[in-house]
Amino acid sequence: MTITSHQRMTLANYLRDDDGTETPVVSPGQENYNQDYLAKYEEYLARAIPEYWIIDPVRSQVRVCCLEDNHYQQTTYGGPDRIISVSFPEFSLTAAEILQAGR
């Protein structure tokens, strides 16, 4: 499957940080994993970020974390799974399409 330039632009617009959504992209290595999966959880919780995504090309997954009752509900998507976002209900890309966009 090839991601179109329109889809790539749409993805970039969705993932801009000016709407309160954060989107770290994980780099290889344990230190980066700890930073993006553990430290940022605490940082974003302290800042009450309503939703953040972790794009992890190493594990071929996208994790969407939504703030509920002072903790994050986390959903992990891979391959053909269509991403579901509370912040962007009209969003319509799969995990594979998002991961491919970064290549």
C-alpha positions in Angstrom: 0.0 0.0 0.0 1.3 3.4 -0.9 0.4 6.5 1.1 -0.6 9.4 -1.2 0.7 12.9 -0.9 -2.8 14.0 0.3 -2.8 11.4 3.0 0.8 12.4 4.1 -0.4 16.1 4.3 -3.5 15.1 6.2 -1.4 13.1 8.6 0.9 16.1 9.1 -2.0 18.3 9.8 -3.5 15.9 12.4 -0.2 15.5 14.2 0.6 19.1 14.7 1.2 19.9 18.3 -0.8 23.2 18.4 -4.0 21.4 19.4 -2.7 20.0 22.6 -1.9 16.6 21.1 1.7 15.3 21.4 3.2 12.8 19.0 6.7 11.4 19.9 8.4 9.2 17.4 10.4 6.5 19.1 14.1 6.0 18.1 15.9 2.7 18.5 17.5 2.0 21.9 16.4 1.3 25.5 17.1 4.9 26.6 14.8 6.3 23.9 12.2 3.7 24.8 12.3 4.7 28.4 12.0 8.4 27.5 9.1 8.0 25.1 7.1 5.2 26.9 7.8 6.0 30.5 9.0 9.6 31.1 6.7 11.2 28.7 3.7 9.5 30.2 4.5 11.3 33.5 5.3 14.5 31.8 2.1 14.6 29.7 0.0 13.5 32.7 1.4 16.4 34.8 0.6 18.8 31.9 -2.9 17.2 31.5 -2.3 16.6 27.7 -5.7 15.2 26.6 -4.3 12.8 24.1 -0.9 11.7 22.8 0.4 9.2 20.3 3.6 7.2 20.3 4.7 6.3 16.8 7.1 3.4 17.1 8.6 2.3 13.8 10.9 -0.2 15.7 7.9 -2.2 17.0 5.7 -1.3 13.9 3.0 0.2 16.1 1.1 3.3 17.0 -0.1 3.8 20.5 -2.9 6.3 21.3 -3.1 7.4 24.9 -6.3 9.3 26.0 -6.5 11.0 29.4 -9.3 9.7 31.5 -9.7 10.1 35.3 -6.1 11.2 35.8 -4.5 8.3 33.9 -4.1 7.3 30.3 -6.2 4.7 28.5 -3.7 3.2 26.0 -4.6 1.5 22.8 -1.9 0.0 20.5 -2.5 -0.3 16.8 -0.5 -2.2 14.2 -0.6 -3.1 10.5 -4.1 -2.7 9.1 -5.7 -1.5 12.3 -7.5 1.8 11.7 -6.5 4.4 14.3 -9.3 5.7 16.6 -8.8 9.1 18.1 -11.0 10.9 20.5 -9.4 14.2 19.5 -9.7 13.5 15.8 -12.9 11.4 15.2 -12.7 11.9 11.5 -9.2 10.5 11.3 -9.0 7.7 8.8 -5.6 6.1 8.4 -4.2 2.8 9.5 -1.1 2.1 11.7 0.7 0.9 8.6 -0.1 4.1 6.6 1.2 6.2 9.5 4.4 4.2 9.9 5.0 4.2 6.1 4.6 8.0 6.0 7.8 8.4 8.1 9.9 6.4 5.7 
